[in-house]
Amino acid sequence: MTTLILNGAKPLNGRIRPSGNKNAVLPMICASLLTTEPVRLTNVPEITDVRKLVAYFEQLGSDVRYDAAAGTLDLDHGGVCTTGDLPELPLGIRSAVLLLAPALKRLGRLAFDIDAKGCALGIREIDPHIRFLETFGAQVSGGRTMSLEMSARPCAASIWAEYASVTATETFLMIASAAKGTSVLTNAASEPHVQAVCKMLADMGAQIDGIGTSRLSVTGADGLNGTTQRVPDDHHEVATFLALGGVSGGRVTVETDILSEMPLILDQFAKLGLQFELGGGEVTVTGWTREVTPPLTAQMIPKIEAAPWPYFPADLLPQAIGVAVGCTGDVMFWNKVYEGALSWSGELAKFGVRAHLSDPHRLVVFGNNTLRPAEVEAPYIIRVIVGLLLVAMQVEGTSSILNADPIRRAHPHFVENLTALGAEMHWKDA
């Protein structure tokens, strides 16, 4: 167990650049398997899931050169052998589901235990991926131990998804880019990281229309070519650094080229009293009034709703909650994406926060809390750890967040970056 120790109420000040987007780099790495030509990725974040995918490719026989310090990853799958025993998918990571389409297309067959090693390939996650692959011509057999085969080039398909799943959309994009003909996905996800995958596959030779919308049309290429791509900055991390700087009482500037993705995100944090200045490829948090912006309809409680892009991202809801506990007014948070994703809010009471979990989707945080240091236990949810850290950042004294190690899966050098800005924090391994 790894614990994050923080001495709060220390202002953060300075400039920082965000990491590459975790949710973009993982499907981009997986998509490289669709070509036999070299692929180069830059601005690659140093996170554990990247290393696990790299290890899988090395077992396949790929030529991999990963320079974590420089943030570059060179991949050449020309030497991959499709006969004999194949290595197991890295089922210990959720992103393994993103390997299904490119690995099946490249290798012709896959077999895996969906319950193996406590992997995140649960029934809810894997169903749309399997249905999509079947629609493109994959043969699926088995139960808990599942086998997939695809002996011929996939044929184009038209799919209307039940919901706008990011990873299922990426599965569609990868298999459709290699398919014969034009495929259409209605109710597609449109997040910035999905758009990054679209751009990469288009540069590799697929024709993709509707990027950034809920309807994607993909004309596959006979053979996808190599490419060089920059992993986009992580808008989650941009918002996280700004929120941490604001609640600490400091002034933090984030340098990034994704300001076009930030208007709604900044607007929602501004509802909680955070103040920003933008311009010249950077955004600065300049203050925090702690006042919640009231709605014009007096009978309504102020609220922040999280839903699929272009709504406010569900992955930023914990950070917004972490800011709201220090505000003077009440706020309702509504997660329209994940049921039960707010159950961690019980840990807030240990800090002295008054909150009410209305149902599996809605949480009310009351204002004017008297906060105190606390030891809290984080669930295995990266952004929740950051949300708890935002509370601890506001409190004078020492707080501890147990089981905080998953934060390294999305935020490389997180403690070092915040320490450089003035935070007093460190890791403690049990």
C-alpha positions, 0 to 999 in steps of 0.5 A, a space after each residue: 500500500 502506498 500512501 500520499 502524505 500532504 501538509 496542506 495550506 501551502 500556496 502553489 506558484 509557478 509554471 508547468 506543462 501538462 503530460 500527454 493525454 493517457 486516454 489518447 496515448 493508449 489507443 494510439 499505441 494499440 493502433 500502431 499494430 495495424 501497420 507494418 511500417 514504423 510509427 513514432 509517438 511524441 509527448 508520451 507520458 511516463 505511465 505504467 500502462 504504456 510500459 505494459 503495452 510496450 512489454 506486450 509488443 516486445 513479446 510479439 516480436 515488435 521492435 520497440 524503442 521507448 525513451 521515457 525521459 524524452 517522451 518518445 516511443 518508436 514502434 515497428 511491428 514488421 517482425 511480428 510473428 502470427 504463428 505459434 503460441 501468442 503472448 497473453 493480452 496484458 489483462 491487468 490494465 483496462 486499456 487491454 480492451 483496446 488491443 482487441 481490434 488491432 491484435 485480432 486484425 494482425 494475428 487472426 486469433 485471440 483467446 483470453 479469460 475475461 475474469 483473469 487476474 482481476 482485469 478490468 475487462 468486465 462484462 460491461 466493458 467488453 460487450 460492445 467491443 465484441 459486438 462491434 468485432 462480430 459485426 465486422 466478421 469476427 467469429 466469437 466462441 466460448 464463455 468466460 474463456 473467449 476465443 476470437 478469430 478473423 481469417 479474412 479482411 473485415 468488411 464494412 459495417 454500419 453500427 448504431 451504438 447503445 451509448 457513446 463509449 469512448 473505448 468502443 468507438 476507438 475499437 470501431 475506428 481501428 477495425 473500420 480503418 482496416 476494413 474493405 469499404 465504408 463503415 458508419 458508427 452512429 452515437 460515437 464518442 467525440 472526446 478529444 482523445 477519440 479525435 486524436 485517434 481519428 487524426 492518427 488513423 487518417 494520417 495512416 491512410 484511412 478516410 474519416 469523416 465526422 471527426 468530433 461529432 457523434 457520427 463517424 464514417 470510415 473508409 478503410 485502407 488496403 494497407 495502413 502506412 506508418 506515421 509520426 504523431 504527437 500525443 495531445 496534452 491532457 485536458 484533465 491534467 490542465 484542469 487539475 493543476 489549475 484547481 490545485 493552484 487555486 484552492 492552495 491560494 497560489 497562482 499557477 500557469 499551465 502552458 498548453 496548446 489545447 485551450 480550445 478544449 477548455 472553455 466549458 471546463 473552465 466555466 464550470 470551475 469558475 462556478 466554484 469561484 476559481 478565477 482564470 486568465 487566458 492568452 498566448 498558449 497558457 492559462 493561469 489561475 489567479 484567485 479563488 473567491 470561494 463563492 458559488 455562482 447562483 442560478 438565475 432560477 432562484 428555486 434551483 440549487 447550483 449544479 455541475 453535470 458530467 456527461 459524454 463530451 462535449 459535456 463536462 467530463 466525468 473524469 473531472 467531477 471528483 476535482 470539482 467536488 474537491 474544490 466545492 468543499 471549500 466554497 460558501 454555497 451548496 452545489 449538486 454534482 450529477 454524474 450521468 455517465 457512471 452509476 455508483 461513481 460518487 460512492 467514495 464521497 463518504 471519505 469526505 466526512 473525515 475532512 469535516 465535509 457535509 455532503 449528501 449522496 442523493 442516489 447513485 448519480 447525484 451528490 450534494 456538497 454543502 457550503 461553509 464546511 469547517 475542514 480538518 486534516 484527515 487520513 482517508 482511503 482512496 478507491 482504485 479510481 485515479 481522479 478520486 485520489 486527486 479529488 481527495 488531494 484537493 480537499 487536503 490541499 485546503 487544510 492546514 496540517 498533515 493529511 494522508 491518502 491511503 492507496 494513492 498509487 494509482 495516480 501514477 497511472 495518469 499523472 507522471 511525476 505528479 508529486 515531483 511536479 507539485 513539490 516544484 510548485 511549493 507543495 509539501 508532500 511525499 510518498 510513503 510505502 507500507 
